[in-house]
Amino acid sequence: MTAAGGAWNASIVSEYVQVKDDTYVAFGLGSVISQARPTATSRCFAAGVLTMAVSVVLINRLFWKRLFRLAERKYSLNA
């Protein structure tokens, strides 16, 4: 779960990259958040952060929690 979260964070961050005078932008939530921050469009920034937070909570509740319980039952070392 931690590795999947780290991969998701890396993909969000890599959507907007500045190297010297070049800027590389991919379509996605990370680029929306990154582009809204320096231009002070607080509504767009807040909407992006809120979308990300809601997505994380929903994925954790609906997917990871069930998967963790299944793995705990199936691979438990308790007798």
N, C-alpha and C positions, 0 to 999 in steps of 0.2 A: 504494500500500500504506500509506503514511504517512497519507494522508487517510482511508482506511477505518479505520485504527487510531484516529485522532483522533475520528472519528464514533462509533465503538464506545465509546470512553472517555467521550465527552459523554453518550451515552445511558445509560451505567452511572451516572454522576454525577447525572443529572437524574431518576433514579427516586426520590430522597428529597431534598426541598427544604423548607427552613424560611424563611418570610418573616414577620418580626415574630412574632406569636402563632399564625400558621397553619402547619401542617405538611402537605405534600402528598406522598403515598406512592403509588407505582405498584408493581405486583407484578414482582419481578425480582431479579437478583443484586445490583445496586447497593443496593437498599433493604434486602436481607438483611444486607449488609456494614455499611451505615450504621446500621441499628438495633441490630446486635450490638455495635458498638464502644462506645457510651456505657454500655450496660448491663453491660459486662464479661462477656459470655457468650463466652468465648474459643474454645470449641469451634465455635460457630456462625460466628464471625468467621474462624477458621482454615479451616473447611470452605468458606466462601464464597471466600476468597482462593485456596485450593488449586484449587477448581473453575474460577475465572477463569484461573489460571496454566495449568492443563492444557488448557483450551479454547484459549487463545492458542497454545500450542505445537502442538497438533493442527491447528488451522487453518493455521498457518504451514507446517507440514510437509506436510500433505495437499493444501492448496489453493494458497496463495500461491507456494510454491516452484515448483510445476509451471507455474503461470500466468506467473511471471517467466521461466522457461526458454523457454516458448513465445514470449513477447514478445521475448526476446533473440534467438532464432533468426529470427523473422519480420521484425523491424525493425532488425536489426543494420546498422550503417554500415560494417562491415568488408567489404572486397571478397573 
